[in-house]
C-alpha cells in the first residue's frame, strides 16, 4: 500500500447478485440480500478534476447514467474539496520519495517519467508542507 490513508477496501462486481455471492463467502448474512423495494438513488459527485476528463469520457458517463434504472442526482462537494487533487498528489509524491527516493541513479532513470517527477516533487516537499497536507486530508 503506497499511501495507506488513500487506500480503500471494498468489493467490485458486475451485479448486486454477484456481489452478494462473493460477499456471502465472507459473511453469510450478505448472501441473501432482500430485493430493493424501490428504485435506487445514486449521487453523482462532480468534484475537482472533472474539467480534465475528455469529452468522450464525459459522453460515455452521460450515456451510462441515462441508462441506469435509478434516480441520479448531481452532488456538489463543499469548497473544502477544492484542493483535493493537490493534496492527493502531494501526499502521493511524498510517499513515492519515501519508497523510491533512495534508489540508485541507474534504477531511478529506469522509472517512467511520471514516477521520476513524483519522486523529485516528493523530495522537495518540506515536513511542514507534508503535515499541512495531512491536516487538510483529515
C-alpha angles and dihedrals in degrees: 000000000000100000108015096194090058096048118106126195116211147122127261125197140157093244142013089249091055090047091051091050092051096041090046089066088065099038121014092210088068095056096077109049117181115240114262109260094206135021111282123252118226128193114214108205116215099195134153116314101038090111088065094056115106120248089245092054092048091048091050090050090049091053091048093050092047090054097049117112089226143083107260121199126186112240120205115205120225118257089261085083096054092099096040095114093050091047093050093046092048093051091044092050091050091052092045089054091047094048101037106013096097094052115128114266092251091054092045091056090052090061120097115262096254090054091047090049092049092050092049092048091047092051089054094051112105122224089245092054091047091052090047090054090049091051092049090049090053 
